[in-house]
Amino acid sequence: MAVTHTAADATAATTMTNAVADIEQETPEIEKERQLAGAGTGAGAGTNNKKKPHDHALASILGPAFVAAVAYVDPGNVAANITSGARYGYLLVWVLVLANAMSVLIQYQSAKLGIVTNKSLPELLGERMSDAGRFMFFMQAEVIAIATDLAEVIGGAIALNLLFGLPLFTGGLVIGAISTVMLWFQGGKTQTTFERIIIVMLLIITFGFIAGLFVAPPNPGEVVKGMIPRFQGADSVLMAASILGATVMPHAIYLHSTLVNDHYAGGEKPSIKTQLKGSKIDVAWALLLAGTVNLAMLVLAANSLHGMSGTDSIDGAQRAITQVLGPVIGTIFSIGLLASSLSSTSVGTYAGSEIMHGLLHVNAPMWACRVVTLVPALIVLWFAKDPTQALVIGQVVLSIGIPFAVIPLMRYTHNKELMGKWADGTVKHVIFMIVVALIVALNVLLIVLTLMGRAQ
């Protein structure tokens, strides 16, 4: 009996071993990728590998791009798009469409870098620089963060002034306080809550900036005609560069590579292949929404404000909209501007924190990062007679920072040592090089024209 039992056990053990070997041979590539990414290893790996494919439904992957997309509908975009439409009508529609298309590529590349390497762009930069280099790179990135927050806080202060009559400085304090509260939800188990807050804000922004089109619909033929690439003098070239500078934002590029990993804080990641697929859809939807909002602002100005004076400032544009389309649309526009400020300044502070962590290896409290970027904006609101003029200076500073973000991103996503089989192929790399060259050239042009006194 004992011999028979032992033989049965031996047979069962052999069968189990063969079964395990068969399973190992049949392990899908998607599971191997998860193991390489560190998502299927550790104490819980045995349980995690039993999860069904629908456990990582597409909806659970969406979110990071919507947070990054907020940078594309901040008050700087409002100023650039309204001014462009009021001055040149539909002339520069093609610039906005082209800029948004390039943004889709850039943001996806940032997400891809973060997904494949499991590190952010600032972290990768920090690993490859000397101590002096890391510090200098951080300083320029911090200046960019301050310039970004300048536009966002000023825009929010103007919105509160238009809605409630608050003094600009007081409005800046309110924006700083509310955005700090929003940042309490960033990170850890509440990261998805933060993402949902930003998405709600993004929807409010969308409604706030397209409502006027329902009151005064544009001529579709004129919009289509605006897709023909052309300029109207040197000033329109400068305006095109400003639109691009307001669209491609350095902090959004740095941050997106972090967002795709923070999205899974405390949970299991799907495979790299699944994440990349989800990220493509995430970026496409988020940037389509942001692009629609920007296009709506330009078309609204072209249709209703073309030729009107006083639209070069945000508050002037709001008053013009109120005059032409009525107080209800003017109020809705102000609400959209307020949501734009609150969401974009929160995301900007989040980006600044991640840049500091990646480059300097310092985990500063979020409130400290908030103070660093908020104080300069409050100083401008206190002393400047016309704070909206600071937006022009801010755009120039942002233009200086863009190459520091897009050029390393282009290099790293083509680096096979970093990206392995996910590295960009020759065709995609060449396309990315052309996009980067165009962005850098236009931003250099913006800086030169501004220094020559041509900026308006």
Order of alpha helices (4+ residues) and beta strands (2+ residues): alpha-alpha-alpha-alpha-alpha-alpha-alpha-alpha-alpha-alpha-alpha-alpha-alpha-alpha-alpha-alpha-alpha-alpha-alpha-alpha-alpha
